[in-house]
Amino acid sequence: MVGNVNNNNYENYYNSCIQKKQDTGGNKFLANMSSAATKVDQSDDTDRIGVTMINDGTNTMWGASARYAINSTEDNPIVQVSTNYGGESVVYNVNINEIDPRNASELEMFALGSYADDKGMGTSSSFGTYQTMKVFKMNAGINGDAEASAGLEDFLNEKMDWVSMCEKMMKNYFEAGVLKQYKDGMVLMDLFSKFPC
């Protein structure tokens, strides 16, 4: 159940998920990259709208940033995600209108969260809407309803149903009296509803 989540709980959950992935060759949860995301050669020189960190599975964190691609428009927003993961620069364009929150990678949800924050549709949390999603996922993992991501491949390719996960966590938060997170869940569900599958 959701309660006070401490670092020991998270580390135990995270380490057990890493071990499962190593035991299965690391590919159990990988899928093909969504058509919403495309690898590009270099990042565009536009203002940053979001930042996050990607854990490589050894508790080393690598930065990732989001910005609008040069060819992004109001009707067809494209968020560019770049990272220096492992010392190598990689860049992806994510078409926001093609994201399906019922089957999306963390790459897609980071782009969506950054876009939502820029457009005033996000959770208004100090660290951004994507961080709120990550906390929901971490708590769902502690409850046995999600797997921890480890590394760039998981960030890019591991898909999950963020809508169902959010629904379950909202129920748990409400029952536990954690109303701030429950209200954040309502904002997330409203955001997800704008991108029907």
Backbone as JSON Lines, residues from 0, in Angstrom:
{"i":0,"aa":"M","n":[0.84,-1.19,0.0],"ca":[0.0,0.0,0.0],"c":[0.88,1.24,0.0]}
{"i":1,"aa":"V","n":[0.28,2.3,-0.48],"ca":[0.98,3.57,-0.48],"c":[1.01,4.1,0.93]}
{"i":2,"aa":"G","n":[2.1,4.63,1.32],"ca":[2.25,5.27,2.62],"c":[3.44,6.17,2.5]}
{"i":3,"aa":"N","n":[4.24,6.2,3.51],"ca":[5.49,6.94,3.41],"c":[6.5,6.07,2.67]}
{"i":4,"aa":"V","n":[6.87,6.52,1.49],"ca":[7.83,5.77,0.69],"c":[9.22,6.24,1.09]}
{"i":5,"aa":"N","n":[10.04,5.32,1.58],"ca":[11.39,5.73,1.95],"c":[12.4,5.17,0.94]}
{"i":6,"aa":"N","n":[13.61,5.65,1.04],"ca":[14.64,5.25,0.08],"c":[14.91,3.76,0.11]}
{"i":7,"aa":"N","n":[14.83,3.11,1.29],"ca":[15.08,1.68,1.36],"c":[14.06,0.91,0.53]}
{"i":8,"aa":"N","n":[12.76,1.29,0.64],"ca":[11.73,0.63,-0.16],"c":[12.02,0.79,-1.64]}
{"i":9,"aa":"Y","n":[12.36,2.02,-2.04],"ca":[12.61,2.27,-3.46],"c":[13.82,1.48,-3.93]}
{"i":10,"aa":"E","n":[14.91,1.49,-3.14],"ca":[16.11,0.78,-3.56],"c":[15.85,-0.72,-3.66]}
{"i":11,"aa":"N","n":[15.09,-1.29,-2.73],"ca":[14.77,-2.71,-2.8],"c":[13.96,-3.02,-4.06]}
{"i":12,"aa":"Y","n":[12.94,-2.19,-4.34],"ca":[12.12,-2.36,-5.53],"c":[12.96,-2.23,-6.79]}
{"i":13,"aa":"Y","n":[13.76,-1.18,-6.82],"ca":[14.58,-0.91,-8.01],"c":[15.57,-2.04,-8.25]}
{"i":14,"aa":"N","n":[16.28,-2.46,-7.2],"ca":[17.29,-3.51,-7.36],"c":[16.67,-4.85,-7.75]}
{"i":15,"aa":"S","n":[15.47,-5.16,-7.23],"ca":[14.83,-6.42,-7.61],"c":[14.42,-6.4,-9.08]}
{"i":16,"aa":"C","n":[13.99,-5.24,-9.58],"ca":[13.62,-5.13,-10.99],"c":[14.85,-5.24,-11.88]}
{"i":17,"aa":"I","n":[15.95,-4.63,-11.45],"ca":[17.19,-4.72,-12.23],"c":[17.62,-6.18,-12.32]}
{"i":18,"aa":"Q","n":[17.54,-6.92,-11.19],"ca":[17.94,-8.33,-11.19],"c":[17.06,-9.13,-12.13]}
{"i":19,"aa":"K","n":[15.74,-8.87,-12.15],"ca":[14.84,-9.58,-13.06],"c":[15.25,-9.35,-14.5]}
{"i":20,"aa":"K","n":[15.59,-8.11,-14.83],"ca":[15.96,-7.79,-16.21],"c":[17.27,-8.47,-16.58]}
{"i":21,"aa":"Q","n":[18.23,-8.53,-15.64],"ca":[19.49,-9.2,-15.93],"c":[19.27,-10.7,-16.11]}
{"i":22,"aa":"D","n":[18.38,-11.26,-15.29],"ca":[18.11,-12.7,-15.37],"c":[17.47,-13.09,-16.71]}
{"i":23,"aa":"T","n":[16.76,-12.16,-17.35],"ca":[16.07,-12.45,-18.61],"c":[16.82,-11.87,-19.8]}
{"i":24,"aa":"G","n":[18.08,-11.53,-19.62],"ca":[18.85,-10.98,-20.72],"c":[18.55,-9.52,-20.99]}
{"i":25,"aa":"G","n":[17.78,-8.9,-20.11],"ca":[17.52,-7.48,-20.24],"c":[16.48,-7.12,-21.28]}
{"i":26,"aa":"N","n":[15.87,-8.09,-21.96],"ca":[14.98,-7.76,-23.06],"c":[13.51,-8.06,-22.79]}
{"i":27,"aa":"K","n":[13.17,-8.48,-21.61],"ca":[11.81,-8.92,-21.33],"c":[10.76,-7.86,-21.63]}
{"i":28,"aa":"F","n":[11.08,-6.61,-21.36],"ca":[10.07,-5.57,-21.45],"c":[10.24,-4.67,-22.67]}
{"i":29,"aa":"L","n":[11.22,-4.97,-23.53],"ca":[11.48,-4.08,-24.64],"c":[10.52,-4.34,-25.79]}
{"i":30,"aa":"A","n":[10.19,-3.27,-26.5],"ca":[9.33,-3.36,-27.67],"c":[9.9,-2.44,-28.73]}
{"i":31,"aa":"N","n":[9.3,-2.45,-29.89],"ca":[9.76,-1.54,-30.93],"c":[9.41,-0.12,-30.55]}
{"i":32,"aa":"M","n":[10.29,0.81,-30.93],"ca":[10.03,2.21,-30.64],"c":[8.75,2.64,-31.35]}
{"i":33,"aa":"S","n":[7.97,3.45,-30.68],"ca":[6.72,3.95,-31.23],"c":[6.96,4.79,-32.47]}
{"i":34,"aa":"S","n":[5.93,4.83,-33.31],"ca":[6.01,5.7,-34.48],"c":[5.97,7.17,-34.07]}
{"i":35,"aa":"A","n":[5.64,7.45,-32.81],"ca":[5.63,8.84,-32.33],"c":[7.05,9.4,-32.21]}
{"i":36,"aa":"A","n":[8.05,8.52,-32.12],"ca":[9.43,8.96,-31.91],"c":[10.31,8.6,-33.1]}
{"i":37,"aa":"T","n":[11.18,9.54,-33.46],"ca":[12.12,9.35,-34.55],"c":[13.49,9.84,-34.13]}
{"i":38,"aa":"K","n":[14.51,9.03,-34.37],"ca":[15.88,9.46,-34.07],"c":[16.32,10.47,-35.11]}
{"i":39,"aa":"V","n":[16.97,11.55,-34.66],"ca":[17.48,12.58,-35.57],"c":[18.97,12.79,-35.31]}
{"i":40,"aa":"D","n":[19.61,13.49,-36.23],"ca":[21.07,13.63,-36.16],"c":[21.57,14.6,-35.1]}
{"i":41,"aa":"Q","n":[20.86,15.71,-34.91],"ca":[21.35,16.7,-33.95],"c":[20.19,17.47,-33.36]}
{"i":42,"aa":"S","n":[20.44,18.07,-32.2],"ca":[19.37,18.83,-31.54],"c":[19.27,20.22,-32.14]}
{"i":43,"aa":"D","n":[18.05,20.74,-32.1],"ca":[17.8,22.09,-32.59],"c":[18.14,23.09,-31.49]}
{"i":44,"aa":"D","n":[18.42,24.3,-31.89],"ca":[18.81,25.35,-30.94],"c":[17.58,26.15,-30.52]}
{"i":45,"aa":"T","n":[16.73,25.51,-29.72],"ca":[15.53,26.17,-29.2],"c":[15.56,26.12,-27.68]}
{"i":46,"aa":"D","n":[14.67,26.87,-27.04],"ca":[14.65,26.93,-25.58],"c":[14.23,25.59,-24.98]}
{"i":47,"aa":"R","n":[14.86,25.24,-23.89],"ca":[14.55,24.0,-23.17],"c":[13.22,24.16,-22.43]}
{"i":48,"aa":"I","n":[12.37,23.11,-22.5],"ca":[11.09,23.14,-21.79],"c":[10.99,22.05,-20.72]}
{"i":49,"aa":"G","n":[12.0,21.2,-20.61],"ca":[11.97,20.16,-19.59],"c":[13.32,19.5,-19.42]}
{"i":50,"aa":"V","n":[13.56,18.97,-18.22],"ca":[14.77,18.2,-17.93],"c":[14.4,16.99,-17.07]}
{"i":51,"aa":"T","n":[15.17,15.93,-17.22],"ca":[15.01,14.75,-16.38],"c":[16.34,14.02,-16.31]}
{"i":52,"aa":"M","n":[16.36,12.95,-15.55],"ca":[17.55,12.11,-15.41],"c":[17.16,10.67,-15.76]}
{"i":53,"aa":"I","n":[18.1,9.95,-16.38],"ca":[17.9,8.55,-16.73],"c":[18.93,7.73,-15.94]}
{"i":54,"aa":"N","n":[18.44,6.76,-15.15],"ca":[19.31,5.9,-14.36],"c":[19.82,4.77,-15.25]}
{"i":55,"aa":"D","n":[21.13,4.53,-15.24],"ca":[21.68,3.5,-16.12],"c":[21.69,2.11,-15.5]}
{"i":56,"aa":"G","n":[21.1,1.96,-14.33],"ca":[21.07,0.65,-13.68],"c":[22.17,0.46,-12.67]}
{"i":57,"aa":"T","n":[23.14,1.38,-12.63],"ca":[24.21,1.32,-11.63],"c":[24.13,2.54,-10.71]}
{"i":58,"aa":"N","n":[22.97,3.19,-10.71],"ca":[22.72,4.42,-9.96],"c":[23.52,5.6,-10.48]}
{"i":59,"aa":"T","n":[24.03,5.51,-11.7],"ca":[24.6,6.67,-12.38],"c":[23.49,7.32,-13.17]}
{"i":60,"aa":"M","n":[23.36,8.62,-13.03],"ca":[22.28,9.35,-13.69],"c":[22.83,10.15,-14.87]}
{"i":61,"aa":"W","n":[22.08,10.13,-15.97],"ca":[22.44,10.87,-17.17],"c":[21.33,11.85,-17.48]}
{"i":62,"aa":"G","n":[21.7,13.07,-17.83],"ca":[20.71,14.11,-18.1],"c":[20.03,13.93,-19.43]}
{"i":63,"aa":"A","n":[18.78,14.38,-19.48],"ca":[18.02,14.45,-20.73],"c":[17.24,15.77,-20.71]}
{"i":64,"aa":"S","n":[17.1,16.38,-21.86],"ca":[16.36,17.64,-21.93],"c":[15.35,17.59,-23.05]}
{"i":65,"aa":"A","n":[14.32,18.42,-22.93],"ca":[13.26,18.51,-23.94],"c":[13.18,19.94,-24.44]}
{"i":66,"aa":"R","n":[12.95,20.08,-25.73],"ca":[12.76,21.38,-26.36],"c":[11.88,21.15,-27.59]}
{"i":67,"aa":"Y","n":[11.31,22.2,-28.12],"ca":[10.54,22.05,-29.34],"c":[11.49,21.89,-30.53]}
{"i":68,"aa":"A","n":[11.14,21.0,-31.45],"ca":[11.88,20.88,-32.69],"c":[11.58,22.1,-33.55]}
{"i":69,"aa":"I","n":[12.49,22.43,-34.43],"ca":[12.32,23.61,-35.3],"c":[11.03,23.52,-36.11]}
{"i":70,"aa":"N","n":[10.65,22.31,-36.54],"ca":[9.46,22.15,-37.36],"c":[8.18,21.92,-36.55]}
{"i":71,"aa":"S","n":[8.23,22.13,-35.24],"ca":[7.06,22.01,-34.38],"c":[6.09,23.17,-34.65]}
{"i":72,"aa":"T","n":[4.79,22.87,-34.63],"ca":[3.76,23.9,-34.79],"c":[2.72,23.73,-33.68]}
{"i":73,"aa":"E","n":[1.84,24.71,-33.54],"ca":[0.77,24.6,-32.53],"c":[-0.13,23.4,-32.82]}
{"i":74,"aa":"D","n":[-0.45,23.16,-34.11],"ca":[-1.32,22.04,-34.48],"c":[-0.6,20.7,-34.47]}
{"i":75,"aa":"N","n":[0.69,20.72,-34.72],"ca":[1.48,19.49,-34.75],"c":[2.74,19.67,-33.92]}
{"i":76,"aa":"P","n":[2.59,19.66,-32.57],"ca":[3.75,19.88,-31.71],"c":[4.72,18.69,-31.75]}
{"i":77,"aa":"I","n":[5.99,19.02,-31.89],"ca":[7.05,18.01,-31.88],"c":[8.07,18.41,-30.83]}
{"i":78,"aa":"V","n":[8.23,17.56,-29.84],"ca":[9.18,17.82,-28.77],"c":[10.43,16.98,-29.03]}
{"i":79,"aa":"Q","n":[11.55,17.64,-28.96],"ca":[12.84,17.0,-29.2],"c":[13.48,16.66,-27.85]}
{"i":80,"aa":"V","n":[13.84,15.39,-27.68],"ca":[14.47,14.93,-26.45],"c":[15.91,14.55,-26.77]}
{"i":81,"aa":"S","n":[16.84,15.14,-26.03],"ca":[18.26,14.82,-26.25],"c":[18.89,14.41,-24.92]}
{"i":82,"aa":"T","n":[19.88,13.53,-25.03],"ca":[20.6,13.08,-23.84],"c":[22.06,12.81,-24.2]}
{"i":83,"aa":"N","n":[22.89,12.9,-23.18],"ca":[24.31,12.56,-23.33],"c":[24.59,11.21,-22.7]}
{"i":84,"aa":"Y","n":[23.6,10.33,-22.68],"ca":[23.68,9.05,-22.01],"c":[24.93,8.29,-22.41]}
{"i":85,"aa":"G","n":[25.7,7.87,-21.43],"ca":[26.93,7.12,-21.67],"c":[28.01,7.92,-22.38]}
{"i":86,"aa":"G","n":[27.87,9.25,-22.36],"ca":[28.83,10.11,-23.03],"c":[28.58,10.27,-24.52]}
{"i":87,"aa":"E","n":[27.49,9.68,-25.01],"ca":[27.15,9.77,-26.43],"c":[25.87,10.59,-26.59]}
{"i":88,"aa":"S","n":[25.9,11.56,-27.46],"ca":[24.73,12.4,-27.69],"c":[23.74,11.69,-28.6]}
{"i":89,"aa":"V","n":[22.49,11.55,-28.13],"ca":[21.41,11.0,-28.96],"c":[20.21,11.93,-28.87]}
{"i":90,"aa":"V","n":[19.48,12.05,-29.98],"ca":[18.37,12.99,-30.08],"c":[17.18,12.32,-30.75]}
{"i":91,"aa":"Y","n":[15.99,12.53,-30.19],"ca":[14.75,11.97,-30.74],"c":[13.71,13.07,-30.85]}
{"i":92,"aa":"N","n":[12.98,13.08,-31.95],"ca":[11.82,13.94,-32.1],"c":[10.59,13.12,-31.75]}
{"i":93,"aa":"V","n":[9.72,13.67,-30.91],"ca":[8.51,12.97,-30.49],"c":[7.3,13.78,-30.93]}
{"i":94,"aa":"N","n":[6.48,13.18,-31.78],"ca":[5.26,13.83,-32.24],"c":[4.2,13.67,-31.15]}
{"i":95,"aa":"I","n":[3.88,14.76,-30.51],"ca":[2.97,14.74,-29.35],"c":[1.61,14.16,-29.72]}
{"i":96,"aa":"N","n":[1.09,14.5,-30.89],"ca":[-0.24,14.04,-31.3],"c":[-0.31,12.53,-31.54]}
{"i":97,"aa":"E","n":[0.83,11.87,-31.65],"ca":[0.84,10.43,-31.9],"c":[1.1,9.59,-30.64]}
{"i":98,"aa":"I","n":[1.22,10.24,-29.5],"ca":[1.46,9.5,-28.25],"c":[0.18,8.84,-27.78]}
{"i":99,"aa":"D","n":[0.27,7.58,-27.41],"ca":[-0.84,6.83,-26.83],"c":[-0.48,6.51,-25.38]}
{"i":100,"aa":"P","n":[-1.03,7.27,-24.4],"ca":[-0.68,7.03,-23.0],"c":[-1.01,5.63,-22.49]}
{"i":101,"aa":"R","n":[-1.81,4.86,-23.23],"ca":[-2.1,3.49,-22.84],"c":[-1.0,2.52,-23.27]}
{"i":102,"aa":"N","n":[-0.06,3.02,-24.08],"ca":[1.02,2.16,-24.56],"c":[2.19,3.07,-24.95]}
{"i":103,"aa":"A","n":[2.84,3.64,-23.95],"ca":[3.87,4.65,-24.23],"c":[5.14,4.38,-23.44]}
{"i":104,"aa":"S","n":[6.24,4.81,-24.02],"ca":[7.54,4.71,-23.37],"c":[7.77,5.93,-22.47]}
{"i":105,"aa":"E","n":[8.8,5.86,-21.65],"ca":[9.15,7.02,-20.83],"c":[9.63,8.18,-21.71]}
{"i":106,"aa":"L","n":[10.29,7.88,-22.82],"ca":[10.67,8.93,-23.76],"c":[9.44,9.73,-24.17]}
{"i":107,"aa":"E","n":[8.39,9.03,-24.58],"ca":[7.17,9.7,-25.01],"c":[6.51,10.47,-23.87]}
{"i":108,"aa":"M","n":[6.49,9.88,-22.68],"ca":[5.83,10.53,-21.56],"c":[6.64,11.72,-21.05]}
{"i":109,"aa":"F","n":[7.96,11.67,-21.15],"ca":[8.78,12.83,-20.81],"c":[8.49,13.96,-21.78]}
{"i":110,"aa":"A","n":[8.39,13.65,-23.08],"ca":[8.04,14.67,-24.07],"c":[6.66,15.24,-23.78]}
{"i":111,"aa":"L","n":[5.69,14.36,-23.49],"ca":[4.32,14.81,-23.21],"c":[4.27,15.66,-21.95]}
{"i":112,"aa":"G","n":[4.96,15.23,-20.89],"ca":[4.98,16.0,-19.65],"c":[5.61,17.37,-19.83]}
{"i":113,"aa":"S","n":[6.68,17.44,-20.6],"ca":[7.34,18.73,-20.86],"c":[6.43,19.65,-21.66]}
{"i":114,"aa":"Y","n":[5.76,19.08,-22.65],"ca":[4.81,19.85,-23.45],"c":[3.66,20.36,-22.56]}
{"i":115,"aa":"A","n":[3.12,19.47,-21.72],"ca":[2.01,19.86,-20.84],"c":[2.42,20.99,-19.91]}
{"i":116,"aa":"D","n":[3.63,20.91,-19.36],"ca":[4.1,21.98,-18.47],"c":[4.22,23.29,-19.23]}
{"i":117,"aa":"D","n":[4.75,23.24,-20.45],"ca":[4.92,24.47,-21.23],"c":[3.57,25.1,-21.59]}
{"i":118,"aa":"K","n":[2.55,24.26,-21.79],"ca":[1.23,24.76,-22.2],"c":[0.29,24.98,-21.01]}
{"i":119,"aa":"G","n":[0.77,24.8,-19.79],"ca":[-0.07,25.02,-18.61],"c":[-1.1,23.95,-18.38]}
{"i":120,"aa":"M","n":[-0.88,22.74,-18.91],"ca":[-1.82,21.63,-18.73],"c":[-1.3,20.61,-17.74]}
{"i":121,"aa":"G","n":[-0.14,20.87,-17.14],"ca":[0.51,19.89,-16.28],"c":[0.09,20.0,-14.83]}
{"i":122,"aa":"T","n":[0.8,19.29,-13.99],"ca":[0.47,19.2,-12.57],"c":[0.95,20.38,-11.75]}
{"i":123,"aa":"S","n":[1.73,21.26,-12.35],"ca":[2.29,22.43,-11.66],"c":[3.19,22.03,-10.49]}
{"i":124,"aa":"S","n":[3.77,20.84,-10.55],"ca":[4.68,20.42,-9.48],"c":[6.04,21.09,-9.67]}
{"i":125,"aa":"S","n":[6.78,21.18,-8.61],"ca":[8.08,21.87,-8.65],"c":[9.03,21.28,-9.67]}
{"i":126,"aa":"F","n":[8.98,19.95,-9.85],"ca":[9.93,19.28,-10.75],"c":[9.29,18.85,-12.06]}
{"i":127,"aa":"G","n":[8.06,19.23,-12.3],"ca":[7.41,18.97,-13.58],"c":[6.48,17.77,-13.58]}
{"i":128,"aa":"T","n":[5.64,17.75,-14.6],"ca":[4.63,16.71,-14.75],"c":[5.24,15.32,-14.94]}
{"i":129,"aa":"Y","n":[6.33,15.25,-15.71],"ca":[6.95,13.94,-15.91],"c":[7.47,13.37,-14.59]}
{"i":130,"aa":"Q","n":[8.01,14.23,-13.72],"ca":[8.46,13.75,-12.42],"c":[7.28,13.21,-11.61]}
{"i":131,"aa":"T","n":[6.13,13.85,-11.72],"ca":[4.93,13.34,-11.06],"c":[4.6,11.95,-11.58]}
{"i":132,"aa":"M","n":[4.68,11.77,-12.9],"ca":[4.42,10.45,-13.49],"c":[5.42,9.42,-12.97]}
{"i":133,"aa":"K","n":[6.69,9.81,-12.84],"ca":[7.71,8.89,-12.35],"c":[7.43,8.47,-10.9]}
{"i":134,"aa":"V","n":[6.96,9.4,-10.09],"ca":[6.61,9.06,-8.7],"c":[5.44,8.1,-8.67]}
{"i":135,"aa":"F","n":[4.43,8.35,-9.5],"ca":[3.31,7.41,-9.6],"c":[3.83,6.02,-9.98]}
{"i":136,"aa":"K","n":[4.72,5.97,-10.98],"ca":[5.25,4.68,-11.43],"c":[6.07,4.0,-10.34]}
{"i":137,"aa":"M","n":[6.89,4.78,-9.62],"ca":[7.68,4.21,-8.55],"c":[6.77,3.61,-7.46]}
{"i":138,"aa":"N","n":[5.73,4.36,-7.07],"ca":[4.82,3.85,-6.05],"c":[4.05,2.64,-6.56]}
{"i":139,"aa":"A","n":[3.68,2.65,-7.85],"ca":[3.02,1.48,-8.44],"c":[3.96,0.28,-8.4]}
{"i":140,"aa":"G","n":[5.26,0.52,-8.61],"ca":[6.24,-0.56,-8.55],"c":[6.35,-1.15,-7.16]}
{"i":141,"aa":"I","n":[6.31,-0.3,-6.16],"ca":[6.36,-0.78,-4.77],"c":[5.14,-1.65,-4.47]}
{"i":142,"aa":"N","n":[4.0,-1.31,-5.11],"ca":[2.78,-2.09,-4.94],"c":[2.75,-3.32,-5.85]}
{"i":143,"aa":"G","n":[3.77,-3.5,-6.71],"ca":[3.82,-4.65,-7.6],"c":[3.12,-4.43,-8.93]}
{"i":144,"aa":"D","n":[2.79,-3.19,-9.27],"ca":[2.04,-2.91,-10.49],"c":[2.86,-2.28,-11.6]}
{"i":145,"aa":"A","n":[4.17,-2.16,-11.45],"ca":[5.03,-1.58,-12.49],"c":[6.45,-2.07,-12.3]}
{"i":146,"aa":"E","n":[7.24,-1.99,-13.35],"ca":[8.64,-2.38,-13.31],"c":[9.53,-1.15,-13.39]}
{"i":147,"aa":"A","n":[10.64,-1.16,-12.69],"ca":[11.59,-0.06,-12.76],"c":[12.29,-0.06,-14.1]}
{"i":148,"aa":"S","n":[12.56,1.11,-14.62],"ca":[13.35,1.24,-15.85],"c":[14.82,1.35,-15.49]}
{"i":149,"aa":"A","n":[15.66,0.82,-16.35],"ca":[17.1,0.91,-16.12],"c":[17.79,1.07,-17.46]}
{"i":150,"aa":"G","n":[18.27,2.25,-17.72],"ca":[19.05,2.47,-18.92],"c":[18.27,3.12,-20.05]}
{"i":151,"aa":"L","n":[19.03,3.51,-21.05],"ca":[18.47,4.22,-22.19],"c":[17.51,3.35,-22.98]}
{"i":152,"aa":"E","n":[17.82,2.08,-23.17],"ca":[16.94,1.2,-23.94],"c":[15.54,1.13,-23.31]}
{"i":153,"aa":"D","n":[15.48,0.99,-21.99],"ca":[14.18,0.98,-21.32],"c":[13.48,2.32,-21.49]}
{"i":154,"aa":"F","n":[14.2,3.41,-21.31],"ca":[13.64,4.75,-21.45],"c":[13.03,4.93,-22.84]}
{"i":155,"aa":"L","n":[13.71,4.42,-23.85],"ca":[13.25,4.59,-25.23],"c":[12.15,3.61,-25.62]}
{"i":156,"aa":"N","n":[12.23,2.38,-25.13],"ca":[11.42,1.31,-25.72],"c":[10.44,0.61,-24.8]}
{"i":157,"aa":"E","n":[10.65,0.64,-23.51],"ca":[9.76,-0.1,-22.61],"c":[8.41,0.61,-22.55]}
{"i":158,"aa":"K","n":[7.35,-0.11,-22.95],"ca":[6.01,0.47,-23.0],"c":[5.21,0.06,-21.77]}
{"i":159,"aa":"M","n":[4.32,0.94,-21.36],"ca":[3.39,0.58,-20.3],"c":[2.1,1.35,-20.47]}
{"i":160,"aa":"D","n":[1.08,0.91,-19.8],"ca":[-0.23,1.57,-19.81],"c":[-0.25,2.58,-18.66]}
{"i":161,"aa":"W","n":[0.08,3.83,-18.97],"ca":[0.15,4.88,-17.97],"c":[-1.24,5.23,-17.44]}
{"i":162,"aa":"V","n":[-2.27,5.05,-18.25],"ca":[-3.64,5.38,-17.83],"c":[-4.08,4.42,-16.72]}
{"i":163,"aa":"S","n":[-3.93,3.12,-16.96],"ca":[-4.34,2.13,-15.95],"c":[-3.51,2.27,-14.68]}
{"i":164,"aa":"M","n":[-2.2,2.51,-14.85],"ca":[-1.34,2.69,-13.68],"c":[-1.8,3.89,-12.87]}
{"i":165,"aa":"C","n":[-2.12,4.98,-13.54],"ca":[-2.57,6.19,-12.85],"c":[-3.89,5.95,-12.13]}
{"i":166,"aa":"E","n":[-4.81,5.25,-12.78],"ca":[-6.1,4.93,-12.15],"c":[-5.91,4.13,-10.86]}
{"i":167,"aa":"K","n":[-5.04,3.1,-10.91],"ca":[-4.79,2.29,-9.72],"c":[-4.17,3.13,-8.6]}
{"i":168,"aa":"M","n":[-3.2,3.96,-8.97],"ca":[-2.54,4.77,-7.95],"c":[-3.48,5.81,-7.36]}
{"i":169,"aa":"M","n":[-4.35,6.38,-8.17],"ca":[-5.32,7.35,-7.64],"c":[-6.21,6.69,-6.58]}
{"i":170,"aa":"K","n":[-6.65,5.47,-6.86],"ca":[-7.47,4.73,-5.89],"c":[-6.68,4.51,-4.59]}
{"i":171,"aa":"N","n":[-5.42,4.08,-4.73],"ca":[-4.58,3.86,-3.55],"c":[-4.33,5.16,-2.79]}
{"i":172,"aa":"Y","n":[-4.02,6.23,-3.51],"ca":[-3.78,7.52,-2.85],"c":[-5.03,7.99,-2.11]}
{"i":173,"aa":"F","n":[-6.19,7.85,-2.75],"ca":[-7.43,8.3,-2.12],"c":[-7.7,7.5,-0.84]}
{"i":174,"aa":"E","n":[-7.55,6.18,-0.93],"ca":[-7.79,5.32,0.24],"c":[-6.81,5.6,1.37]}
{"i":175,"aa":"A","n":[-5.58,6.01,1.01],"ca":[-4.57,6.32,2.01],"c":[-4.66,7.76,2.51]}
{"i":176,"aa":"G","n":[-5.58,8.55,1.93],"ca":[-5.74,9.93,2.34],"c":[-4.64,10.85,1.83]}
{"i":177,"aa":"V","n":[-3.95,10.43,0.76],"ca":[-2.88,11.24,0.17],"c":[-3.51,12.05,-0.97]}
{"i":178,"aa":"L","n":[-4.21,13.11,-0.57],"ca":[-5.07,13.81,-1.52],"c":[-4.31,14.67,-2.53]}
{"i":179,"aa":"K","n":[-3.12,15.15,-2.18],"ca":[-2.34,15.93,-3.14],"c":[-2.01,15.06,-4.35]}
{"i":180,"aa":"Q","n":[-1.53,13.83,-4.12],"ca":[-1.22,12.94,-5.23],"c":[-2.48,12.54,-5.98]}
{"i":181,"aa":"Y","n":[-3.59,12.36,-5.25],"ca":[-4.85,12.03,-5.91],"c":[-5.24,13.15,-6.87]}
{"i":182,"aa":"K","n":[-5.11,14.4,-6.44],"ca":[-5.44,15.54,-7.31],"c":[-4.48,15.61,-8.49]}
{"i":183,"aa":"D","n":[-3.2,15.32,-8.26],"ca":[-2.25,15.26,-9.38],"c":[-2.69,14.2,-10.38]}
{"i":184,"aa":"G","n":[-3.21,13.08,-9.87],"ca":[-3.71,12.03,-10.75],"c":[-4.87,12.5,-11.6]}
{"i":185,"aa":"M","n":[-5.73,13.33,-11.03],"ca":[-6.84,13.88,-11.8],"c":[-6.32,14.74,-12.95]}
{"i":186,"aa":"V","n":[-5.27,15.52,-12.68],"ca":[-4.67,16.35,-13.74],"c":[-4.06,15.45,-14.82]}
{"i":187,"aa":"L","n":[-3.36,14.39,-14.39],"ca":[-2.77,13.47,-15.36],"c":[-3.84,12.8,-16.21]}
{"i":188,"aa":"M","n":[-4.93,12.36,-15.59],"ca":[-5.99,11.69,-16.33],"c":[-6.63,12.65,-17.33]}
{"i":189,"aa":"D","n":[-6.78,13.92,-16.95],"ca":[-7.31,14.91,-17.89],"c":[-6.35,15.08,-19.07]}
{"i":190,"aa":"L","n":[-5.06,15.13,-18.78],"ca":[-4.05,15.25,-19.84],"c":[-4.12,14.03,-20.76]}
{"i":191,"aa":"F","n":[-4.15,12.83,-20.19],"ca":[-4.17,11.61,-20.98],"c":[-5.41,11.56,-21.88]}
{"i":192,"aa":"S","n":[-6.53,12.1,-21.39],"ca":[-7.78,12.04,-22.16],"c":[-7.7,12.85,-23.44]}
{"i":193,"aa":"K","n":[-6.74,13.75,-23.53],"ca":[-6.58,14.57,-24.75],"c":[-5.86,13.78,-25.84]}
{"i":194,"aa":"F","n":[-5.38,12.57,-25.5],"ca":[-4.63,11.75,-26.45],"c":[-5.23,10.35,-26.49]}
{"i":195,"aa":"P","n":[-6.44,10.24,-27.05],"ca":[-7.1,8.92,-27.05],"c":[-6.39,7.93,-27.95]}
{"i":196,"aa":"C","n":[-6.44,6.64,-27.54],"ca":[-5.79,5.62,-28.36],"c":[-6.71,5.19,-29.49]}
